[in-house]
Amino acid sequence: MDSLTDRLKALSSAEDFFAFFAVPFDERVVQVNRLHILKRFYQYLHKSDGLSGLGEVELFKRYRELLAQAYQDFVQSTPAREKVFKVFQDADGTQHVQLASLRDSLADRRVQRAA
């Protein structure tokens, strides 16, 4: 019989994870937040203590709880508030571009087109 880890490696989409762990979900929430949910699930797994000492059944249950928790984070909040990815962590999701770098980039493109 395959281990839980081996079975997880075969999953390729957020929906696969929800189906595997039998976690009910709203497709609209997952469509918009799939990467955020899976990243948060991964973060929860790495912060969880004592997972290595659990048997397959207990480990499955704990993973299921953490996936459901990650999903709920995005049912009740938004990616911008949860700040799972670096773009949202840096400057509250706002990126700053120097005007000089835009000018230089535009000048470089003009030169490339002329050549």
N, C-alpha and C positions, 0 to 999 in steps of 0.2 A: 504494500500500500504506500502511496506517495505521502510524503510529509506535508504539513500545512504550508511550509515555505515553498516546496516544489509546486503545489497547486496554485499558490499566489503568483508565482513567476509566470504562469500560463495566462493570467488575466491581463487584458490589454486596454480596457476602457473603464471609466468610472462606473458605468452601468454594470459591467462585469463584476466589479467589486461589490456593488449593492446587491446584485442577484446572488453572488456566492455567499455573502454573509446574511442574506435574507433581511436586509434593512429596507423598509419601505421608503420611497422617495417620490418627490414631485419632479417630473421630467423637466419642467420649466426651470426649476432651481438648479438642477444638475447641468442643463444645457448652458447656462450662463456662468456657472461657478465650478465646473468640473475640475479644472487644474488647481483651483484654490482649495477645494475640498480634499483632493488627494494629497496636496502638499501639506495641509493642516493635519491630515491623518498620519502622514509620515512624521511630522513634528511630534505629534502625540505619542507615536510609537517610540521615538527616540528619547522622550522625556519620561516614559513609563518605567518605573522600577519593578524588578522582580519578574519580568516576562520570561527570562531565560530559565527560571526554575519551574515553570508551569508545564503541565502535560498538554497534549494536543487539544483536548476538549476545552480545558480551561483557557488555553491560549486563543482558541477560536472565539470563545465567548468574550474575552478581553479585547481582541481585535475588533469584534463586532461592536462592542460598546464604544470604542474609540472612533470607529468610522461613523457611527450614529452621532457621536458628539461633534465630530468635524462637520458633518452635514448640517446639524442644528446651528452651528456657528453662522452658517451662510443663509439659513432660513430666517434667522433673527437679525442679521446684520448684512453688511456689504463688504466687498473686497477692499474698498478704500478704508473702511474702518478697521477691518481685521488685519490688514498689512502683512499678509503672508509672503508676498514677493517684494523684492528689493525696491522696485519702482514705487511701491506704495510706502515703503519705509523711509525713503529719501525724500525729504522736503514735502511730506504729506502727499506724495504722488505727483507733485508738480516738478517738472523739469525746467531747469534754467539753462538757456543757451546764450552765450555772449554774442552781442551784435557784431563784434569784430569777426568772430568765427563764421557767422553767416555771410558776411561780406567776402571773406577769404574763400569760402566754399563756392559762392556764386562766381567770383573771379576765376577760380580754378575751372569751373564748368565752361565758362565762356572761352577760356584758352583751349580747352579740350575740343570744343565744337569747332573752333576756328582752324584747328590743325588738321 
